[in-house]
Amino acid sequence: MCGIVGYIGHREAYPIILKGLKRLEYRGYDSAGIALYDGNDIKLSKTKGKVDDLEARVAKEINTEGTLGIGHTRWATHGVPNDVNSHPHYSNSGELVIIHNGIIENYEPLKQELETRGYVFKSDTDTEVLVNLIEDIKKNEDIMLGKAVQIALNQVVGAYAIAVFDRSKPNEIVVARLGSPLAIGIGEDEFFIASDASPFIEYTNNAIYLEDEEMAVVRRGKDVKIRKIPDDSLVDSYVQELQLNLEQIEKGGYPHFMLKEIYEQPHAIGDTFRGRLLPEEAIIKMSGVEDNMKKFLNANRIIIIACGTSWHAGLVAEYIFEDLARIQVEVDYASEFRYRNPVITENDVVIAISQSGETADTLAAIKLAKSRGAFVFGVCNVVGSSIARETDAGAYTHAGPEIGVASTKAFTTQITILTLIALRMARAKGTISSSDFRHHMIELEMIPEKVEIALKSDALVSQIADIYKNAKNFLYLGRGYNFPVALEGALKLKEISYIHAEGYPAAEMKHGPIALIDENMPTVVIATKKGHYDKIVSNIQEIKSRSGVIIAIVTKGDVTVKELADHVIEVPETLECLAPLLTTIPLQLLSYHIAVLLGKNVDQPRNLAKSVTVE
């Protein structure tokens, strides 16, 4: 959840760390802090609030000289967001300083033991317990910091990514990870530490991603040595070349990252199927699928595990796989799957979906599925992420960095990948004819162009948003393939505008939600021509007969719904199974414009973080 940045080298550390924190603020923005070391003193400043608040405080409080430093932007777990609970944290002696992403689950007994030894705690955090545990071990065993960190981490239970340094060792930073991502950027006589590569991409495109239960002592002028925490064994470090550029993580003239990412979807979808979708040759080429085709063809069922927006993409995939490939599909929240003792066999294929590739519940579910013998296929966006490494095979979405907390292009690119897999599987099983297969491929290839057309509704959607921005509740309805889109549309509105919204299958409206319908309750209905159109028209008539307000997403040229609805937003016509790639666009724009009109922080909604790396 939290964002970690560190630097050691020949440059001034403060501007690098501050800029890095701003780029990682999507990971947490309850509070922020920084610690710098100039060779004599540690200078620390931290505050409740955002990185801009930290920058203002630093200007008043400390001298920013120093070529070693660490910084942190927090999403609170243990301890409310305030100045004291903000990171970094000192040890009692003031010799050690730490930043931490994750949760130390057994911090209470560790804290009690340390208190019996005279340690005093200023904050409510588990992190302060960890830094004092490291100090206690270092002092009592008279060992170097790296060894003390290793011993301490063998005593803790939980998840962590940490960076810690010692006042008496001005030439090194010790880092470690378990369950939370951590990257080391390798420059010329300098090193960068961060939760992801965005803070250092302008300085180097070479990075080492630590695996779980690995640590490193990052020293000036030395090669990075990585060791396994449990047994201290050396690990061969793999330096990865980053496929990222600075332009991708800047706003590019848009007022918000979310709007930029909504408008990036035609390009992102195209990048996702480029080289994989070959309509002229009637071929779908995906090495992760081709190399494991027997697993897919012999599977008894497919289990899809995901959280949030990725779960909604999985629901769309359930319709696609069952319709095209004629295989049983179950879609589970990863957070529930891991705790309910699910029935999994070696004949199951598990597809795990995550934008970041670091979602803690999804990672735990993957490990459970693998322990039961299932074949696990990952769908994620971030190259080198934990899910990419943990799964047996997989496919990247190639959406590019998604900085806005509310996912947009992640959703459409995930559906694109899952559609490709379903089509390839259907063709191999013979559940789709060659002509239908080619037709689906051609239609999918046209989706980026059709998304461009759907985006032209932006001005109309903005006008509709202005009318309903003060509504207290919204209802979203869809049938078939568009039911998950209704869920996703409602989630987007809740996430960034804080307006209560619910998504329902349209037929379920009569089983409860219709009681809420009145003139003050806008109902967003996805009513495209293909897929239960007559039924959805009947649902609209039922709402109108109860004085309900209808905002309808329709296929271009629709006449029937246009006569019934209060507002109509058109999208181009496509195959029913591809409709979610278009119908979601106006819903993303609606949530965006309502949030902007209400003055909300669109890219950093309250209480949310982009990557959920803790339970």
Buried (B, 14 or more C-beta within 10 A) or exposed (E): BBBBBBBBBEBBBBEBBBBBBBBBBBBBBBBBBBBBBBEEEBBBBBBBBBBEBBBEBBEEBBEBEBBBBBBBBBBBBBBEBBBBBBBBBBBBEEBBBBBBBBBBEEBEEBBEBBEEEEBEBEBEBBBBBBBBBBBBBBEEEEBBBBBBBBBBBEEBEBBBBBBBBBBEBBBBBBBBBBBBBBBBBBBEEBBBBBBBBBBBBEBBBBBBBBBBBBBBBBBBEEEBBBBBBEEEEEBEBEEBEBEBEEEBBBEEEBEBBBBBBBBBBBBBBBBBBEEBBEBEEEEBEBEBBEEBEEBBEEBEBBBBBBBBBBBBBBBBBBBBBBBBBEBEBBBBBBBEBBEEEBEBEEEBBBBBBBBBBBBBBBBBBBEBBBEEEBBBBBBBBBBBBBBBBBBBBBBBBBBBBBBBBBBBBBBBBBBBBBBBBBBBBBBBBEBBEEEBBBBBBEBBBBBBEBBBBBBEBBEBBBEBBEBBBEBEBBBBBBBBBBBBBBBBBBBBBBBBBBBEBBBBBBBBBEEEBBEBBEEBBBBBBBBBBBBBBEEBBEBBEBBBEBEBBBBBBBBBEBEBBBEBBBBBBBBBBBBBBBBBBBBBBBBBBBBBBBBBBBEBBBBBBEEBBBBBBBB
